[in-house]
Amino acid sequence: QLRLVESGGGLVKPRGSLRLSCMGSGATLGDYAVAWFRQAPGKEREGVSCVNSGGGITEYANSVKGRFRISRDNAENTVYLQMNTLTPEDTTVYYCAALQGTYYYCSDWLNYKYDAWGQGTQVTVST
C-alpha cells in the first residue's frame, strides 16, 4: 500500500522560494498520478497542481500558475513542488495525494478520488 510523506515546508520571507517533496513508499509512485493540495484552517481544500504518472502532463491552479512548478523523479519515488515568488496568501498546510493509474492525465484532477494522502507540511510566508 502506498504511503506518502511530504517534506520541505518551513518559514520563508515574501518573494522567497521553497521546494516541497512528496516521497512514496510501499509501492511504485511512478504508477500514480500525483497532486498537491493545500488547506488553511477553516477554509476549503484547494488544488494546487497535478502531474501524471509519466511526468509529461501537468496542471496548475490559476493562483499558482507561473510561480509553482511540479515535477517528479520516478527513480526516486518522489514528486516535487517548486514554489517561487511566495506570498503570505500561500501560507497553509500542503498535502500530496496519489491516484493509481497511468491513464490519468490530470484532466479532472480536482475531482479524482485519490488512493493515498500524505500528512501535510506547513508553509509559512512571513516577514
MMTF fields as JSON, N, C-alpha, C and O atoms, coordinates in Angstrom:
{
  "mmtfVersion": "1.0.0",
  "mmtfProducer": "UNKNOWN",
  "numBonds": 507,
  "numAtoms": 508,
  "numGroups": 127,
  "numChains": 1,
  "numModels": 1,
  "chainsPerModel": [1],
  "groupsPerChain": [127],
  "chainIdList": ["A"],
  "bondAtomList": [4, 2, 8, 6, 12, 10, 16, 14, 20, 18, 24, 22, 28, 26, 32, 30, 36, 34, 40, 38, 44, 42, 48, 46, 52, 50, 56, 54, 60, 58, 64, 62, 68, 66, 72, 70, 76, 74, 80, 78, 84, 82, 88, 86, 92, 90, 96, 94, 100, 98, 104, 102, 108, 106, 112, 110, 116, 114, 120, 118, 124, 122, 128, 126, 132, 130, 136, 134, 140, 138, 144, 142, 148, 146, 152, 150, 156, 154, 160, 158, 164, 162, 168, 166, 172, 170, 176, 174, 180, 178, 184, 182, 188, 186, 192, 190, 196, 194, 200, 198, 204, 202, 208, 206, 212, 210, 216, 214, 220, 218, 224, 222, 228, 226, 232, 230, 236, 234, 240, 238, 244, 242, 248, 246, 252, 250, 256, 254, 260, 258, 264, 262, 268, 266, 272, 270, 276, 274, 280, 278, 284, 282, 288, 286, 292, 290, 296, 294, 300, 298, 304, 302, 308, 306, 312, 310, 316, 314, 320, 318, 324, 322, 328, 326, 332, 330, 336, 334, 340, 338, 344, 342, 348, 346, 352, 350, 356, 354, 360, 358, 364, 362, 368, 366, 372, 370, 376, 374, 380, 378, 384, 382, 388, 386, 392, 390, 396, 394, 400, 398, 404, 402, 408, 406, 412, 410, 416, 414, 420, 418, 424, 422, 428, 426, 432, 430, 436, 434, 440, 438, 444, 442, 448, 446, 452, 450, 456, 454, 460, 458, 464, 462, 468, 466, 472, 470, 476, 474, 480, 478, 484, 482, 488, 486, 492, 490, 496, 494, 500, 498, 504, 502],
  "bondOrderList": [1, 1, 1, 1, 1, 1, 1, 1, 1, 1, 1, 1, 1, 1, 1, 1, 1, 1, 1, 1, 1, 1, 1, 1, 1, 1, 1, 1, 1, 1, 1, 1, 1, 1, 1, 1, 1, 1, 1, 1, 1, 1, 1, 1, 1, 1, 1, 1, 1, 1, 1, 1, 1, 1, 1, 1, 1, 1, 1, 1, 1, 1, 1, 1, 1, 1, 1, 1, 1, 1, 1, 1, 1, 1, 1, 1, 1, 1, 1, 1, 1, 1, 1, 1, 1, 1, 1, 1, 1, 1, 1, 1, 1, 1, 1, 1, 1, 1, 1, 1, 1, 1, 1, 1, 1, 1, 1, 1, 1, 1, 1, 1, 1, 1, 1, 1, 1, 1, 1, 1, 1, 1, 1, 1, 1, 1],
  "groupList": [{"groupName": "GLN", "atomNameList": ["N", "CA", "C", "O"], "elementList": ["N", "C", "C", "O"], "formalChargeList": [0, 0, 0, 0], "bondAtomList": [1, 0, 2, 1, 3, 2], "bondOrderList": [1, 1, 2], "singleLetterCode": "Q", "chemCompType": "L-PEPTIDE LINKING"}, {"groupName": "LEU", "atomNameList": ["N", "CA", "C", "O"], "elementList": ["N", "C", "C", "O"], "formalChargeList": [0, 0, 0, 0], "bondAtomList": [1, 0, 2, 1, 3, 2], "bondOrderList": [1, 1, 2], "singleLetterCode": "L", "chemCompType": "L-PEPTIDE LINKING"}, {"groupName": "ARG", "atomNameList": ["N", "CA", "C", "O"], "elementList": ["N", "C", "C", "O"], "formalChargeList": [0, 0, 0, 0], "bondAtomList": [1, 0, 2, 1, 3, 2], "bondOrderList": [1, 1, 2], "singleLetterCode": "R", "chemCompType": "L-PEPTIDE LINKING"}, {"groupName": "VAL", "atomNameList": ["N", "CA", "C", "O"], "elementList": ["N", "C", "C", "O"], "formalChargeList": [0, 0, 0, 0], "bondAtomList": [1, 0, 2, 1, 3, 2], "bondOrderList": [1, 1, 2], "singleLetterCode": "V", "chemCompType": "L-PEPTIDE LINKING"}, {"groupName": "GLU", "atomNameList": ["N", "CA", "C", "O"], "elementList": ["N", "C", "C", "O"], "formalChargeList": [0, 0, 0, 0], "bondAtomList": [1, 0, 2, 1, 3, 2], "bondOrderList": [1, 1, 2], "singleLetterCode": "E", "chemCompType": "L-PEPTIDE LINKING"}, {"groupName": "SER", "atomNameList": ["N", "CA", "C", "O"], "elementList": ["N", "C", "C", "O"], "formalChargeList": [0, 0, 0, 0], "bondAtomList": [1, 0, 2, 1, 3, 2], "bondOrderList": [1, 1, 2], "singleLetterCode": "S", "chemCompType": "L-PEPTIDE LINKING"}, {"groupName": "GLY", "atomNameList": ["N", "CA", "C", "O"], "elementList": ["N", "C", "C", "O"], "formalChargeList": [0, 0, 0, 0], "bondAtomList": [1, 0, 2, 1, 3, 2], "bondOrderList": [1, 1, 2], "singleLetterCode": "G", "chemCompType": "PEPTIDE LINKING"}, {"groupName": "LYS", "atomNameList": ["N", "CA", "C", "O"], "elementList": ["N", "C", "C", "O"], "formalChargeList": [0, 0, 0, 0], "bondAtomList": [1, 0, 2, 1, 3, 2], "bondOrderList": [1, 1, 2], "singleLetterCode": "K", "chemCompType": "L-PEPTIDE LINKING"}, {"groupName": "PRO", "atomNameList": ["N", "CA", "C", "O"], "elementList": ["N", "C", "C", "O"], "formalChargeList": [0, 0, 0, 0], "bondAtomList": [1, 0, 2, 1, 3, 2], "bondOrderList": [1, 1, 2], "singleLetterCode": "P", "chemCompType": "L-PEPTIDE LINKING"}, {"groupName": "CYS", "atomNameList": ["N", "CA", "C", "O"], "elementList": ["N", "C", "C", "O"], "formalChargeList": [0, 0, 0, 0], "bondAtomList": [1, 0, 2, 1, 3, 2], "bondOrderList": [1, 1, 2], "singleLetterCode": "C", "chemCompType": "L-PEPTIDE LINKING"}, {"groupName": "MET", "atomNameList": ["N", "CA", "C", "O"], "elementList": ["N", "C", "C", "O"], "formalChargeList": [0, 0, 0, 0], "bondAtomList": [1, 0, 2, 1, 3, 2], "bondOrderList": [1, 1, 2], "singleLetterCode": "M", "chemCompType": "L-PEPTIDE LINKING"}, {"groupName": "ALA", "atomNameList": ["N", "CA", "C", "O"], "elementList": ["N", "C", "C", "O"], "formalChargeList": [0, 0, 0, 0], "bondAtomList": [1, 0, 2, 1, 3, 2], "bondOrderList": [1, 1, 2], "singleLetterCode": "A", "chemCompType": "L-PEPTIDE LINKING"}, {"groupName": "THR", "atomNameList": ["N", "CA", "C", "O"], "elementList": ["N", "C", "C", "O"], "formalChargeList": [0, 0, 0, 0], "bondAtomList": [1, 0, 2, 1, 3, 2], "bondOrderList": [1, 1, 2], "singleLetterCode": "T", "chemCompType": "L-PEPTIDE LINKING"}, {"groupName": "ASP", "atomNameList": ["N", "CA", "C", "O"], "elementList": ["N", "C", "C", "O"], "formalChargeList": [0, 0, 0, 0], "bondAtomList": [1, 0, 2, 1, 3, 2], "bondOrderList": [1, 1, 2], "singleLetterCode": "D", "chemCompType": "L-PEPTIDE LINKING"}, {"groupName": "TYR", "atomNameList": ["N", "CA", "C", "O"], "elementList": ["N", "C", "C", "O"], "formalChargeList": [0, 0, 0, 0], "bondAtomList": [1, 0, 2, 1, 3, 2], "bondOrderList": [1, 1, 2], "singleLetterCode": "Y", "chemCompType": "L-PEPTIDE LINKING"}, {"groupName": "TRP", "atomNameList": ["N", "CA", "C", "O"], "elementList": ["N", "C", "C", "O"], "formalChargeList": [0, 0, 0, 0], "bondAtomList": [1, 0, 2, 1, 3, 2], "bondOrderList": [1, 1, 2], "singleLetterCode": "W", "chemCompType": "L-PEPTIDE LINKING"}, {"groupName": "PHE", "atomNameList": ["N", "CA", "C", "O"], "elementList": ["N", "C", "C", "O"], "formalChargeList": [0, 0, 0, 0], "bondAtomList": [1, 0, 2, 1, 3, 2], "bondOrderList": [1, 1, 2], "singleLetterCode": "F", "chemCompType": "L-PEPTIDE LINKING"}, {"groupName": "ASN", "atomNameList": ["N", "CA", "C", "O"], "elementList": ["N", "C", "C", "O"], "formalChargeList": [0, 0, 0, 0], "bondAtomList": [1, 0, 2, 1, 3, 2], "bondOrderList": [1, 1, 2], "singleLetterCode": "N", "chemCompType": "L-PEPTIDE LINKING"}, {"groupName": "ILE", "atomNameList": ["N", "CA", "C", "O"], "elementList": ["N", "C", "C", "O"], "formalChargeList": [0, 0, 0, 0], "bondAtomList": [1, 0, 2, 1, 3, 2], "bondOrderList": [1, 1, 2], "singleLetterCode": "I", "chemCompType": "L-PEPTIDE LINKING"}],
  "groupTypeList": [0, 1, 2, 1, 3, 4, 5, 6, 6, 6, 1, 3, 7, 8, 2, 6, 5, 1, 2, 1, 5, 9, 10, 6, 5, 6, 11, 12, 1, 6, 13, 14, 11, 3, 11, 15, 16, 2, 0, 11, 8, 6, 7, 4, 2, 4, 6, 3, 5, 9, 3, 17, 5, 6, 6, 6, 18, 12, 4, 14, 11, 17, 5, 3, 7, 6, 2, 16, 2, 18, 5, 2, 13, 17, 11, 4, 17, 12, 3, 14, 1, 0, 10, 17, 12, 1, 12, 8, 4, 13, 12, 12, 3, 14, 14, 9, 11, 11, 1, 0, 6, 12, 14, 14, 14, 9, 5, 13, 15, 1, 17, 14, 7, 14, 13, 11, 15, 6, 0, 6, 12, 0, 3, 12, 3, 5, 12],
  "groupIdList": [1, 2, 3, 4, 5, 6, 7, 8, 9, 10, 11, 12, 13, 14, 15, 16, 17, 18, 19, 20, 21, 22, 23, 24, 25, 26, 27, 28, 29, 30, 31, 32, 33, 34, 35, 36, 37, 38, 39, 40, 41, 42, 43, 44, 45, 46, 47, 48, 49, 50, 51, 52, 53, 54, 55, 56, 57, 58, 59, 60, 61, 62, 63, 64, 65, 66, 67, 68, 69, 70, 71, 72, 73, 74, 75, 76, 77, 78, 79, 80, 81, 82, 83, 84, 85, 86, 87, 88, 89, 90, 91, 92, 93, 94, 95, 96, 97, 98, 99, 100, 101, 102, 103, 104, 105, 106, 107, 108, 109, 110, 111, 112, 113, 114, 115, 116, 117, 118, 119, 120, 121, 122, 123, 124, 125, 126, 127],
  "secStructList": [7, 7, 3, 3, 3, 3, 3, 7, 7, 3, 3, 3, 7, 6, 6, 7, 7, 3, 3, 3, 3, 3, 3, 3, 3, 1, 1, 7, 4, 4, 4, 3, 3, 3, 3, 3, 3, 3, 3, 7, 6, 6, 1, 7, 7, 3, 3, 3, 3, 3, 3, 7, 6, 6, 1, 1, 7, 3, 3, 3, 7, 6, 6, 6, 6, 6, 6, 3, 3, 3, 3, 3, 3, 4, 4, 4, 6, 3, 3, 3, 3, 3, 3, 7, 1, 7, 7, 4, 4, 4, 7, 3, 3, 3, 3, 3, 3, 3, 3, 3, 7, 6, 6, 7, 7, 1, 6, 6, 4, 4, 4, 7, 7, 7, 1, 3, 3, 7, 7, 7, 3, 3, 3, 3, 3, 7, 7],
  "xCoordList": [0.839, 0.0, 0.885, 1.855, 0.534, 1.35, 1.202, 0.097, 2.335, 2.347, 3.101, 4.086, 2.626, 3.214, 3.689, 3.01, 4.849, 5.383, 5.869, 6.723, 5.318, 5.752, 6.868, 6.965, 7.695, 8.742, 9.105, 8.683, 9.886, 10.368, 9.668, 10.064, 8.631, 7.945, 8.795, 9.84, 8.334, 9.057, 8.626, 7.589, 9.441, 9.194, 10.06, 11.267, 9.424, 10.148, 9.601, 8.431, 10.442, 10.016, 9.236, 9.411, 8.386, 7.678, 8.662, 9.739, 8.271, 9.048, 10.144, 10.949, 10.166, 11.125, 10.634, 9.572, 11.432, 11.134, 11.272, 12.028, 10.519, 10.638, 10.416, 9.731, 10.997, 10.698, 10.16, 10.841, 8.95, 8.333, 8.607, 8.716, 8.714, 8.899, 7.791, 7.31, 7.401, 6.394, 7.022, 7.137, 7.419, 8.089, 7.131, 6.436, 7.112, 6.264, 7.042, 8.231, 6.352, 6.934, 5.856, 4.67, 6.266, 5.316, 4.743, 4.074, 4.987, 4.51, 5.323, 6.08, 5.157, 5.895, 5.129, 4.077, 5.676, 4.969, 4.815, 3.918, 5.675, 5.585, 4.333, 4.044, 3.581, 2.313, 1.131, -0.02, 1.424, 0.374, 0.45, 1.532, -0.716, -0.798, -0.719, -1.251, -0.057, 0.14, -0.268, 0.013, -0.926, -1.369, -0.964, -0.778, -0.834, -0.632, -1.904, -2.516, -2.28, -3.402, -2.921, -1.86, -3.703, -3.412, -4.712, -5.753, -4.635, -5.835, -5.469, -4.692, -6.029, -5.856, -6.986, -8.062, -6.754, -7.804, -9.074, -9.04, -10.186, -11.464, -11.772, -12.801, -10.88, -11.097, -11.19, -10.754, -11.76, -11.863, -10.492, -9.613, -10.361, -9.128, -9.037, -10.034, -7.852, -7.632, -6.611, -5.536, -6.947, -5.995, -4.915, -5.193, -3.688, -2.554, -1.999, -1.833, -1.714, -1.086, -1.202, -1.415, -1.059, -1.144, -0.112, 0.207, 0.396, 1.291, 0.907, 0.606, 0.917, 0.542, 1.704, 2.785, 1.478, 2.464, 3.804, 4.864, 3.739, 4.971, 5.678, 6.846, 4.975, 5.582, 5.427, 5.855, 4.821, 4.747, 3.549, 3.49, 2.594, 1.378, 1.22, 1.268, 1.032, 0.874, -0.299, -0.663, -0.872, -1.944, -1.682, -1.078, -2.16, -1.943, -3.207, -3.988, -3.392, -4.421, -4.003, -2.815, -4.988, -4.675, -3.88, -3.058, -4.125, -3.479, -1.973, -1.246, -1.502, -0.071, 0.609, 1.828, -0.168, 0.392, 1.477, 1.29, 2.588, 3.705, 4.634, 5.734, 4.204, 5.052, 5.488, 6.599, 4.628, 4.913, 5.192, 4.688, 6.004, 6.296, 6.334, 7.067, 5.539, 5.515, 6.397, 6.437, 7.096, 7.942, 8.045, 7.608, 8.628, 8.756, 10.003, 10.482, 10.51, 11.635, 11.184, 11.271, 10.708, 10.149, 11.216, 10.907, 12.441, 13.511, 13.701, 14.137, 13.367, 13.483, 12.141, 12.047, 11.099, 9.758, 9.303, 8.689, 9.61, 9.362, 8.765, 9.138, 7.829, 7.258, 7.615, 7.593, 7.939, 8.363, 7.379, 6.671, 7.357, 6.631, 7.577, 7.83, 8.092, 8.946, 8.053, 7.273, 8.169, 7.317, 8.178, 9.062, 7.918, 8.673, 7.766, 6.542, 8.376, 7.645, 6.48, 5.339, 6.787, 5.748, 5.183, 5.891, 3.922, 3.237, 2.607, 2.473, 2.223, 1.557, 0.305, -0.076, -0.33, -1.535, -1.225, -2.145, 0.022, 0.412, 0.619, 0.893, 0.489, 0.677, -0.439, -1.609, -0.091, -1.048, -0.331, 0.882, -1.083, -0.537, -0.715, -1.79, 0.344, 0.353, 0.369, 1.129, -0.488, -0.614, -0.381, -0.741, 0.217, 0.25, -0.702, -0.963, -1.207, -2.144, -1.827, -1.335, -2.107, -1.755, -2.928, -3.675, -3.064, -4.123, -3.483, -2.769, -3.736, -3.103, -3.685, -4.901, -2.818, -3.263, -2.419, -2.307, -1.828, -1.009, -1.862, -1.346, -3.187, -4.098, -4.803, -5.714, -4.394, -4.931, -4.008, -2.828, -4.566, -3.751, -4.059, -3.836, -4.574, -4.863, -5.986, -6.138, -6.769, -7.831, -8.933, -9.58, -9.155, -10.207, -9.626, -10.267, -8.406, -7.64, -8.274, -8.041, -9.055, -9.687, -10.768, -11.15, -11.258, -12.363, -11.937, -12.761, -10.672, -10.217, -10.438, -10.374, -10.697, -10.74, -9.364, -9.108, -8.515, -7.134, -7.016, -7.777, -6.044, -5.849, -5.034, -5.167, -4.215, -3.344, -3.112, -3.066, -2.967, -2.675, -1.513, -1.338, -0.725, 0.309, -0.232, -1.413, 0.636, 0.213, 0.287, -0.237, 0.935, 0.995, 2.292, 2.952, 2.639, 3.799, 3.416, 2.801, 3.784, 3.383, 4.307, 5.53, 3.699, 4.435, 3.949, 2.75, 4.876, 4.544, 5.369, 6.599, 4.66, 5.31, 5.069, 3.942, 6.15, 6.002, 7.339, 8.408, 7.239, 8.447, 8.887, 9.896],
  "yCoordList": [-1.187, 0.0, 1.251, 1.345, 2.181, 3.39, 4.279, 4.519, 4.759, 5.769, 6.976, 6.84, 8.156, 9.4, 10.224, 10.318, 10.813, 11.693, 12.982, 12.955, 14.101, 15.394, 15.956, 15.655, 16.769, 17.47, 18.733, 18.928, 19.577, 20.777, 22.053, 23.139, 21.935, 23.133, 23.925, 23.459, 25.125, 25.946, 27.385, 27.714, 28.24, 29.677, 30.349, 30.119, 31.171, 31.877, 33.289, 33.534, 34.203, 35.585, 35.751, 34.962, 36.76, 37.034, 37.18, 37.758, 36.654, 36.593, 35.534, 35.413, 34.774, 33.689, 32.427, 32.409, 31.37, 30.101, 28.943, 29.004, 27.889, 26.628, 25.506, 25.681, 24.356, 23.173, 22.087, 21.635, 21.687, 20.602, 19.279, 19.209, 18.237, 16.887, 15.996, 16.151, 15.08, 14.065, 12.719, 12.362, 11.991, 10.722, 9.569, 9.528, 8.639, 7.473, 6.265, 6.125, 5.386, 4.121, 3.057, 3.363, 1.816, 0.722, 0.389, -0.632, 1.22, 0.995, 1.888, 2.749, 1.671, 2.439, 3.715, 3.681, 4.838, 6.099, 6.419, 7.168, 5.863, 6.072, 5.505, 5.8, 4.702, 4.165, 5.048, 4.7, 6.201, 7.07, 8.471, 9.009, 9.043, 10.493, 11.093, 10.533, 12.226, 12.847, 14.312, 15.016, 14.743, 16.133, 16.736, 16.039, 18.052, 18.813, 19.602, 20.183, 19.604, 20.387, 21.214, 20.957, 22.194, 22.953, 23.305, 23.445, 23.447, 23.759, 24.542, 24.08, 25.716, 26.542, 26.245, 25.813, 26.471, 26.22, 26.976, 28.178, 26.275, 26.908, 27.19, 27.784, 26.765, 27.012, 25.685, 24.645, 25.747, 24.552, 24.188, 25.029, 22.893, 22.424, 22.97, 23.035, 23.354, 23.945, 23.119, 22.812, 22.768, 22.078, 23.033, 24.182, 22.56, 23.396, 22.968, 23.791, 21.673, 21.21, 19.7, 19.005, 19.209, 17.769, 17.394, 18.181, 16.181, 15.645, 14.204, 13.455, 13.819, 12.438, 11.508, 11.96, 10.226, 9.252, 9.394, 9.207, 9.726, 9.839, 11.167, 11.304, 12.136, 13.446, 14.421, 15.571, 13.977, 14.848, 15.768, 16.683, 15.534, 16.338, 16.955, 16.263, 18.257, 18.967, 19.929, 20.401, 20.202, 21.176, 22.024, 21.569, 23.284, 24.193, 24.986, 25.29, 25.309, 26.268, 27.644, 27.958, 28.451, 29.794, 30.613, 31.448, 30.373, 31.16, 30.908, 31.715, 29.809, 29.491, 29.399, 29.247, 29.492, 29.353, 30.406, 31.587, 29.963, 30.869, 31.041, 31.573, 30.596, 30.699, 29.329, 29.182, 28.338, 26.993, 26.068, 26.265, 25.061, 24.071, 22.689, 22.45, 21.788, 20.411, 19.549, 19.728, 18.619, 17.703, 16.401, 16.305, 15.41, 14.138, 13.409, 13.573, 12.603, 11.727, 10.327, 9.94, 9.583, 8.268, 7.292, 6.349, 7.514, 6.653, 6.856, 5.953, 8.056, 8.366, 8.262, 8.533, 7.867, 7.747, 9.053, 9.049, 10.154, 11.454, 12.424, 12.45, 13.215, 14.319, 15.611, 15.673, 16.631, 17.902, 19.011, 18.944, 20.015, 21.244, 22.402, 22.747, 22.994, 24.171, 25.397, 25.668, 26.127, 27.283, 28.535, 28.675, 29.436, 30.679, 31.876, 31.771, 32.999, 34.259, 34.052, 34.411, 33.481, 33.169, 34.437, 35.429, 34.387, 35.489, 34.973, 33.762, 35.869, 35.413, 34.587, 33.743, 34.823, 34.061, 32.597, 31.781, 32.249, 30.85, 30.11, 28.91, 30.818, 30.201, 29.223, 29.605, 27.973, 26.947, 25.596, 25.523, 24.546, 23.194, 22.617, 22.704, 22.038, 21.454, 19.927, 19.345, 19.31, 17.858, 17.326, 17.975, 16.148, 15.479, 14.285, 13.72, 13.922, 12.822, 12.068, 12.65, 10.781, 9.958, 9.078, 8.569, 8.917, 8.099, 7.079, 7.446, 5.803, 4.757, 4.673, 4.585, 4.7, 4.572, 5.417, 6.631, 4.766, 5.514, 6.202, 6.922, 5.978, 6.565, 7.804, 8.32, 8.281, 9.536, 10.661, 10.685, 11.597, 12.662, 14.028, 15.059, 14.027, 15.251, 16.077, 17.249, 15.502, 16.292, 16.637, 17.675, 15.791, 16.03, 15.907, 15.381, 16.399, 16.118, 16.66, 16.118, 17.697, 18.235, 17.305, 17.413, 16.41, 15.524, 14.074, 13.211, 13.804, 12.42, 11.954, 12.746, 10.676, 10.055, 9.423, 8.296, 10.131, 9.73, 8.528, 8.372, 7.698, 6.473, 6.688, 5.931, 7.689, 7.915, 9.408, 10.176, 9.796, 11.181, 11.201, 10.29, 12.263, 12.463, 13.187, 13.531, 13.413, 14.029, 15.556, 16.236, 16.085, 17.524, 18.136, 17.594, 19.268, 20.033, 21.51, 22.01, 22.189, 23.582, 24.513, 24.392, 25.433, 26.504, 27.826, 28.105, 28.629, 29.934, 30.993, 30.946, 31.948, 33.046, 34.314, 34.796, 34.838, 35.974, 36.689, 36.102, 37.991, 38.744, 38.5, 39.052],
  "zCoordList": [0.0, 0.0, 0.0, 0.752, -0.839, -0.973, 0.252, 0.74, 0.734, 1.779, 1.247, 0.522, 1.617, 1.15, 2.328, 3.351, 2.178, 3.214, 2.555, 1.668, 2.996, 2.493, 3.361, 4.55, 2.749, 3.485, 2.718, 1.579, 3.353, 2.69, 3.083, 2.659, 3.889, 4.331, 5.311, 5.767, 5.626, 6.58, 6.499, 5.923, 7.087, 7.125, 6.061, 5.98, 5.261, 4.2, 4.098, 4.389, 3.689, 3.528, 2.224, 1.296, 2.147, 0.889, -0.266, -0.123, -1.383, -2.62, -2.569, -3.493, -1.481, -1.384, -2.068, -2.69, -1.942, -2.602, -1.625, -0.655, -1.912, -1.201, -2.194, -3.202, -1.908, -2.698, -1.78, -0.86, -2.04, -1.285, -1.983, -3.207, -1.176, -1.693, -1.184, -0.061, -2.01, -1.654, -2.012, -3.184, -0.992, -1.223, -0.965, 0.05, -1.902, -1.755, -1.29, -1.575, -0.564, -0.149, -0.142, -0.02, -0.272, -0.262, -1.615, -1.768, -2.589, -3.949, -4.88, -4.433, -6.156, -7.154, -7.479, -8.117, -7.03, -7.239, -8.717, -9.103, -9.536, -10.978, -11.604, -12.764, -10.879, -11.366, -11.009, -11.273, -10.403, -9.873, -10.462, -10.695, -10.696, -10.853, -9.451, -8.493, -9.348, -8.034, -8.096, -9.066, -7.053, -6.976, -5.642, -4.644, -5.662, -4.424, -4.138, -5.034, -2.87, -2.385, -1.207, -0.638, -0.857, 0.354, 1.03, 0.387, 2.348, 3.112, 4.354, 5.191, 4.464, 5.656, 6.632, 6.22, 7.92, 8.918, 8.588, 8.328, 8.599, 8.349, 6.896, 6.573, 6.021, 4.598, 3.855, 4.348, 2.673, 1.851, 1.284, 1.094, 1.028, 0.408, -1.013, -1.732, -1.397, -2.704, -3.473, -2.959, -4.682, -5.533, -5.986, -6.332, -5.983, -6.372, -7.727, -8.628, -7.864, -9.101, -9.204, -8.21, -10.418, -10.685, -11.743, -12.634, -11.622, -12.652, -12.915, -11.986, -14.173, -14.476, -14.148, -13.771, -14.292, -13.834, -14.552, -13.955, -15.834, -16.602, -16.454, -16.818, -15.925, -15.71, -16.858, -16.758, -17.945, -19.111, -19.15, -19.971, -18.269, -18.248, -16.866, -15.848, -16.852, -15.585, -15.678, -16.755, -14.529, -14.408, -13.164, -12.193, -13.224, -12.111, -11.824, -12.726, -10.568, -10.215, -10.722, -10.797, -11.065, -11.574, -10.561, -10.937, -9.291, -8.242, -8.158, -7.579, -8.725, -8.623, -9.978, -10.057, -11.031, -12.374, -12.611, -12.319, -13.132, -13.373, -12.192, -12.34, -11.015, -9.82, -9.304, -8.794, -9.433, -8.937, -10.116, -11.221, -9.85, -10.869, -10.237, -9.276, -10.787, -10.298, -11.186, -12.403, -10.57, -11.328, -10.546, -9.399, -11.19, -10.483, -10.935, -12.057, -10.029, -10.301, -9.906, -8.741, -10.881, -10.56, -10.064, -9.336, -10.447, -9.93, -8.434, -7.719, -7.975, -6.551, -5.837, -4.64, -6.574, -5.971, -5.32, -4.253, -5.974, -5.362, -6.377, -7.55, -5.877, -6.645, -5.916, -4.687, -6.686, -6.116, -6.471, -7.475, -5.631, -5.93, -5.643, -4.489, -6.715, -6.582, -6.503, -7.417, -5.423, -5.199, -5.175, -4.33, -6.096, -6.197, -5.978, -6.055, -5.709, -5.509, -4.538, -4.829, -3.408, -2.424, -1.799, -1.624, -1.473, -0.817, 0.475, 0.654, 1.371, 2.603, 2.323, 3.134, 1.193, 0.846, 0.556, 0.499, 0.375, 0.166, 1.484, 1.49, 2.585, 3.898, 4.203, 4.241, 4.419, 4.783, 4.826, 4.634, 5.077, 5.033, 3.63, 3.036, 3.126, 1.793, 1.905, 2.679, 1.112, 1.1, -0.305, -1.287, -0.402, -1.686, -1.631, -0.569, -2.801, -2.932, -4.213, -5.18, -4.216, -5.367, -5.778, -4.943, -7.086, -7.661, -8.59, -9.524, -8.337, -9.121, -10.514, -10.686, -11.506, -12.885, -13.815, -13.643, -14.802, -15.764, -16.812, -17.667, -16.747, -17.733, -17.209, -17.856, -16.051, -15.511, -15.938, -15.588, -16.703, -17.278, -16.676, -17.309, -15.449, -14.696, -15.3, -14.953, -16.189, -16.809, -15.832, -15.97, -14.856, -13.858, -12.462, -11.553, -12.302, -11.1, -9.824, -8.744, -9.928, -8.724, -8.188, -7.022, -9.006, -8.604, -8.459, -8.158, -8.667, -8.508, -7.074, -6.133, -6.923, -5.601, -5.358, -5.784, -4.696, -4.537, -3.601, -2.646, -3.91, -3.138, -1.872, -0.911, -1.864, -0.703, -0.517, -1.478, 0.745, 1.111, 2.091, 2.9, 1.997, 2.995, 4.214, 4.274, 5.177, 6.436, 6.388, 7.271, 5.364, 5.197, 5.7, 6.587, 5.121, 5.567, 5.575, 4.634, 6.636, 6.825, 6.055, 6.111, 5.344, 4.676, 5.248, 5.256, 5.722, 6.281, 5.572, 5.553, 4.989, 4.281, 5.094, 5.208, 5.654, 6.561, 6.712, 6.546, 7.035, 7.323, 8.759, 9.198]
}
